[in-house]
Amino acid sequence: MFELPPLDQLALGALVVGVLFCVRLLLAVRRLRGESEGRGGFSLGDLRRIRTAHSYGASLEPNRRYALRQFVTACVLLAIALLLFVWLLLAGSVGPLVAGPETTP
């Protein structure tokens, strides 16, 4: 039968893959900005710009949608990683309080 890995490994995996999608997003936006404006780089305003349809022109619309998919995937994976890390933190700190004092036989 299929077994899930421990939650800490799932959280770390989601964090690593989310960061990799962030890198892909930065590269996609850099390419979009270079093709549309002729200058490279990245600004935070570009994150708003990729969410608007045809903001880079009709010819670059497939590249804008690709960058938007990278953005959404990175946000979802980073949110999952954050939730898992918070769950593990709360389970490790609040769990022993709820269970009560340990008794030794």
C-alpha positions in Angstrom: 0.0 0.0 0.0 1.1 3.6 -0.6 2.4 5.4 2.5 2.7 9.2 2.9 6.0 10.6 4.1 6.1 12.4 7.4 4.5 15.9 7.6 7.9 17.6 8.1 9.2 16.1 4.8 6.0 17.2 3.0 6.3 20.7 4.3 9.9 20.9 3.3 9.2 19.5 -0.1 6.4 22.0 -0.7 8.6 24.8 0.4 11.5 23.8 -1.9 9.1 23.3 -4.9 7.4 26.6 -4.1 10.7 28.5 -4.1 11.6 26.8 -7.4 8.4 28.1 -8.9 9.2 31.6 -7.6 12.5 31.4 -9.5 10.6 30.3 -12.6 8.2 33.3 -12.1 11.1 35.7 -11.8 12.7 34.4 -15.0 9.4 34.5 -16.9 8.7 38.1 -15.9 12.2 39.1 -16.7 11.8 37.6 -20.2 8.4 39.3 -20.6 9.8 42.7 -19.6 12.8 42.3 -21.8 10.7 41.4 -24.9 8.0 44.1 -24.3 10.1 47.1 -23.0 13.6 46.2 -24.1 15.0 46.3 -20.6 15.6 43.4 -18.2 15.1 43.2 -14.5 12.1 42.8 -12.2 9.9 45.0 -10.1 7.1 44.3 -7.8 4.7 46.2 -10.1 5.3 43.4 -12.6 3.4 41.0 -10.3 0.4 43.2 -10.6 0.9 43.6 -14.3 0.9 39.8 -15.1 -2.6 39.5 -13.5 -4.0 41.9 -16.0 -5.0 40.5 -19.4 -3.1 41.9 -22.4 -0.9 44.1 -20.2 2.2 43.1 -22.3 0.3 43.2 -25.6 -1.5 40.5 -27.6 1.7 38.9 -29.0 3.0 38.2 -25.5 -0.2 37.0 -24.0 0.8 33.3 -23.9 4.0 34.3 -22.0 2.0 36.4 -19.6 -0.4 33.5 -18.9 2.6 31.2 -18.3 4.0 33.7 -15.8 0.6 33.9 -14.1 0.5 30.1 -13.8 3.9 30.1 -12.1 2.7 32.8 -9.7 -0.4 30.9 -8.7 1.4 27.6 -8.3 4.1 29.2 -6.2 1.5 30.9 -4.0 -0.4 27.6 -3.5 2.7 25.6 -2.7 4.1 28.2 -0.3 0.7 28.5 1.5 0.6 24.7 1.9 4.2 24.7 3.3 3.3 27.5 5.7 0.2 25.7 6.9 2.1 22.4 7.4 4.9 24.2 9.3 2.4 26.0 11.6 0.5 22.7 12.1 3.8 21.0 13.2 4.7 23.9 15.4 1.4 23.9 17.1 1.3 20.1 17.4 4.8 20.1 19.1 4.0 22.9 21.5 0.3 22.7 22.3 0.0 18.9 21.9 1.9 18.1 25.1 -0.1 20.7 27.1 -3.4 19.1 26.0 -2.2 15.5 26.6 -1.4 16.4 30.2 1.6 15.4 32.3 3.3 12.1 31.4 3.2 9.4 34.0 5.9 6.8 34.4 4.9 3.3 35.5 
